[in-house]
């Protein structure tokens, strides 16, 4: 898995390429912690190249979401593969934040 994180003003742009699972979720957590500590008010997630997200990755995203909105932030999945889109819809994560397909 590869995670790219950059900032544009008060927006954090994170893209994930590969499989997000229990073996590498700590890397995802490190990037989320970095965003949380930054001045970013918006996290744009690009999951188009993400092949799958395990329950551990989903859990880390949900905990981050809770903390991030608590400090006035917001999240949007700006692109996702159909697999990720269907997973987020099934888990009703699209009711917490926008999830866009491709």
Buried (B, 14 or more C-beta within 10 A) or exposed (E): BEBEBEBEEEEBBBBBBEBBBEEBBEBBBEBBEBBBEBEBBBBBBBBBBBBEBBEBBBEBBEEBBEBBEEEEBBBBBBBBBEEBBEBBBEBEBBEBBEBBBE
